[in-house]
Amino acid sequence: MFGGGQRSYDRALTVFSPEGRLYQVEYALEAVRRGTLAVAVKSKEDVVLAAQIKIPTKLMDADEIDKIFQVDQHIGVAISGLHADSRILIDYARTQAQSFRLTYDEPVRLRMLAKTIADIKQQYTQFGGIRPFGCALFFIGIDALGTQIYTTSPSGIYRSFNAYALGSG
């Protein structure tokens, strides 16, 4: 009816291929792999975050391309992958950080914020009519537990690292 091969399994997000793959999630992971390079490194006292900016055309103003954003006073984030998807998640992270600060009168912990964003990303891998976010985010900062680096993948996984790189250079 639909023809064979991969095409019949990448139409719906919630249908696994015979090999057990979700092609839409793999496409989102590929967007991150093809994204610009972002690197984070931490020590006991500092966290360093760097992101590559590629200008797709000479007509663009390089100052208008952002890859590093501030989420809260103590949290920064770098992106790799689809910029528009990243902006949606960054705005949500800012809202969550502000809400936590207003509710508990203390800054949100990085692990909690990374888990919240990862949970949202994971939800977008489970339902039809939507697609996974094609971006990975680096959350960096210093909280009550010290210097922190967390990354979230399009599949909804979040992890802590001492140093990590996303994208391709």
Secondary structure as GFF3:
##gff-version 3
##sequence-region A 1 169
A	DSSP	three_ten_helix	6	8	.	.	.	ID=ss1
A	DSSP	alpha_helix	23	33	.	.	.	ID=ss2
A	DSSP	beta_strand	38	42	.	.	.	ID=ss3
A	DSSP	beta_strand	47	51	.	.	.	ID=ss4
A	DSSP	three_ten_helix	62	64	.	.	.	ID=ss5
A	DSSP	beta_strand	68	72	.	.	.	ID=ss6
A	DSSP	beta_strand	75	81	.	.	.	ID=ss7
A	DSSP	alpha_helix	83	104	.	.	.	ID=ss8
A	DSSP	alpha_helix	110	123	.	.	.	ID=ss9
A	DSSP	beta_strand	135	143	.	.	.	ID=ss10
A	DSSP	beta_strand	146	152	.	.	.	ID=ss11
A	DSSP	beta_strand	158	160	.	.	.	ID=ss12
A	DSSP	beta_strand	163	166	.	.	.	ID=ss13
###
